[in-house]
Amino acid sequence: MAPANTTGADGTILYYGDLKAPHVLQVFLEMRDRASHRMAESLLGTLRQGADEGKFVVRFHFAAILDDTIGGNGSRRALSALAAASDVAQKQFMEYLGTLFAAQPFPPGNDTFSDTSELLTLAGQVSGLRSAEFDQKVTDDTYLTWAGEVAGDFSSFGVVGTPVFWYDDEVIPVVKIDGGPAITPQEFLAQTHK
């Protein structure tokens, strides 16, 4: 079962914005990844702005590489909770995504995202997100199998590491080798207004 606001053959791509937008921004992330966290800090609001203005639709692809390499299941569990947020509305999904990245555990081995109560506490910071239905989906792992399918599909795109941005067919570098931001919000907007 796929959550609301998904696309792709098996509903494994969460999206934000209008699928009929003139451009597609594909964003590859991992919820426990520090570079993804830094990208979210600098660019998530800009992504939202561009999609809200109808310039592009954002298609999110999520990895769970850290779950598989250092152990735990926080990337998958956080993604499962994000899927439940997508059922509520795109606005709540996007706000919850930012909230989770802002509270990302560090070091990544401190896998607090595997704790359902932590995910629900953070969801409480997003206006209009928590409800009995949302809480039950998170507690019951309604979308955990789906999250595993999403993570399994990640490798099919040939992307190594996160975060990665594809604007239509063009790669926009967003992270330097040292993990810092490679692009400012203004530079990103200039790249997407060609």
Protein Blocks (a to p, Z undefined) as FASTA:
>chain_A
ZZehiecjkopaccedjfkbmbdcdddddfklmklmmmmmmmmmmmmmmmmnomaccddd
ddfklmmmngpjklmmmmmmmmmmmmmomklmmmmmmmmmmmoccdfklcmklpmklmmm
mmmmpghkacfklmmmmmnommmmmmmmmmmmmmmnopgcjddddehjaccdfbdfkopa
fbdfklmmmmmmZZ
